Amino acid sequence: MSSQERLQKVMAAAGIGSRRKCEAIIEAGRVKVNGVRATLGDRVDTERDQVTVDGILLEPEVEKRYLLLNKPAGYITTLKDTRGRRTVMELIHEKERLFPVGRLDRDTRGLLLLTNDGYLAHRLMHPSHGIEKTYVVKTVGALSPRGLAMLRKGVSLEEGTTAPAKVRVLERKGERCVLELTIHEGKKRQVRRMCAAVGLEVEDLLRTRMGPLNLRGLEEGRYRALDAVEINRLLEVEE
């Protein structure tokens, strides 16, 4: 038997955020019920009505899971691979159907979020959201002052110029250096291509942070569930 619930309660239960935040999203005109713009105070049939937020269909009320994986090299970030390559899902032993948020290429290590929360995943990966991702990059090649300035200002790639990156030189020995590089875009193999554009070859690439999440205390190849504080920080990230 279907039931009528306040719209903000349904949204909060689906993991959109606190009820107060859901009310603000409704008032901003970002929510539609069956294609019609919703207003504060609307009630919805949880079995029949279709609710969209920013055009994304709200998923049925299920237990949301959020896992943090320290990805080793040699695994691709996909659910399945027709070529028989190892995928990150081989490292996850959970009964729920989860999917990776964004991608790390096969040779890149580090922080990867997996979830069944489609709305949150869309928000985190949308270009307008601008969530920061931090990498530690070991490179070969002479990093010139001009090259460092280019990374910080924006590097020209085939699809356009990258947004300015935050770059710190952690170590420099001859023609080898270790950089900490923070970006908020998600172009394919972006960090490797940015480094190549300034004459650097990437030997090792490790993602250490994504938004409020970091790898502290998590061994390579292991994963853990996010705690309540981490989940709330993700849900409350503003667009």
N, C-alpha and C positions, 0 to 999 in steps of 0.2 A: 504494500500500500504506500502510495507516494505521500510526501509531507511537505508543508510549506515552512520555509525558514527565512529569516532575515538575510538579505543578500550579503551584508558584511560578515555575518557569521559563517556562511557557506564559503566565502572567499578566504577567511582566516583559517578555516578547517582544511582548505586545499593548499595551505602553505604560502599564501600571498604575503602575509604579514600580520601584524596585530590588528585588532578590530578598528582601532583608531586610524591606523594607516590605510586600511581597506576603505573606511569612510572617506578619507581624503582622496583616494583614487576614484571612488564613485563620483564625488563632487567635482573632480577634475574632468569628468566626461569620458573617462577611459574604459568604462564598463558598458557592455551591451547585454541585454537578455533577449534571446531570440531575434537578434538583429536590431533591437530598439535600444536607444541610449537609456541607461538606467538612472534612477534618481534615488537619493538617500531615503530609506524607509521602504523600498520595494521588497517584496517577498517572492521567493522562487520555489518552484516545484523541483525538488532535488533529483527526481527521476526523469522528468519530462523536459524541463527547460534547459536551453543551452546558454551558458554564460561565457562571454569572452572578455578578456582583459588585454587591452592593446592589440586586439585582433587574434589573440591566442586562446584557444578553447580551454576552459577550465577542466581539469581532469577529475574523474570520480574521486570521492573521498577515500583515499587509501593511505596507509602508513607511509610517510615519506622517509626515505633513507638517504643518508649523506655519508659517503666514505672517502677517506683521504688515502691515496696510494702513493708510495715512493717508487716510481716506475724505474726498473733497470733498463739498460740498453738492450736492444735485441727484440723488443716487443713493439708491435704496432698498435695504435690507438683506434681500434675498431671492434665491433661485436664479433664478426666472423671474417675470415679471409679465404677467398676461393683458391689462393695459391699455396695454401698450407703453411703460411708463416705463423709464428706465435703471436697471439694477441694478449692484450692486458687482461682480458676476461679469464684467461687461464690462471691468473694470480688471485682471482676473487672467488671465494667459496661462500656464496650466500644464496638463499632460495629465491629472493626477489629478483625480478628482471631489472637490472641497472644498466646505465649507459654512461660513457665518458662525456664530460663537459669539455668541449674543445679537443684539441689534438696536440700530441707531442710526437715528433717523427721517431722512426725506429731507433735511431742512435742517440736520441736525447733522453736524459734521465730526469727524475725528479717528480715534483708535485703534480698529481692528477686527481681531479675530483670526479667521483662517480655518484650518480643519483638516479632516482625515478621521478624527480620533480621537474617536469618539462618546462613549466613556466619559469622557474628559477634559472634553469640551464639557458633558456632563451635570453633572459635578461643579462646574465653574466657574459654571454658571447656576443650580444648585439653591439655593433660598432659604436653606437651612440652612448653606450653605457660607460665605456672607458675604464674598466677595471684594470688595475695595474698588475703586471706580471714581472717578477724579478728573476734574472738568470745569473749564474756564475759561469763565465766563458773562459776556457783556456785556449789561447791562440798562438799561432806561429806566424811571424812576420813583423816588420818594423811598424809600430804604431806611431805615426807622425803627429805633431800638434794639429796639423790640418785635418788628418783623419779623425782624431778625437773630436775636433770641433764639428766635423760633418755628422758624426754619430749623434752629437748633442743637438744639432740644428735640424737634421733630417737628411736622409740618404735617398738618392734617386734610384728607384727600382722600375721595372717594366710597367707596372700598373700605377705608378705615381710616386711622389715623394713621401717618405715615412714621416710620421709626427715626431717631434723632438723626443729624444730618449734621455733618461738620466743615466749617466755613465761615471763610474769610479774606477780608477786603476788600482787594483788590490796588490798587484805584484808585477815587477818588470825585471827580467834578466836577459840581457842581450836582445835577441829577436823573439823572445817568448814573453807573453804577458798574460795576466789573469785580470779579467774585467768583471765588474758587477754592472749589469745593464738592466734597466727597467723600462718597459714599454707598456702601452695600453691598447695596442692594436693586435690583430691576429692574422696577419698575412702569412701565407704558406712559407714555411721555413724562413721566417722573417729575420731572426737573429743571425742565422748563418749567412743569409744574403746581404744583410747590412755589413757584417764583418768583411765579406768578400769584396764589397764595394769600396772598402778602404784598405784593401791589400792584406787582409788577415785571413788565415786558414784556421777554422775551428777544429781543435783537437778533442775537446770535451765540452759538453753543454749540459748544464744542470739547472732546472727550474727550482728555485728555493721558496718562492712566495707567489701567491695569487690572492689579491685583495687582502682580507684579514687572516688568511690561512698561511701557515708555514710548515716546514718539515721537521721542526725541532723534536728530537727524540725518536723519530720514526726511521727504522732501518730500511735499507734498500730492499725492495721486493716484498715488503710488508705493507699492510694497510690497517686502518683503524676507523671507527665511527667518529664523526664529529661530535663534540660535546655541545650542550645546550647553548653555551655562550657563543661558540663558533657559528652555530646554526642561526642564532638570532642576529649576529653581525652580518651574515650573508643576506638574510631576509630583509634587513633594514638598510642595506646599501641603496642609496638614492640614485636615480637615473639623472 
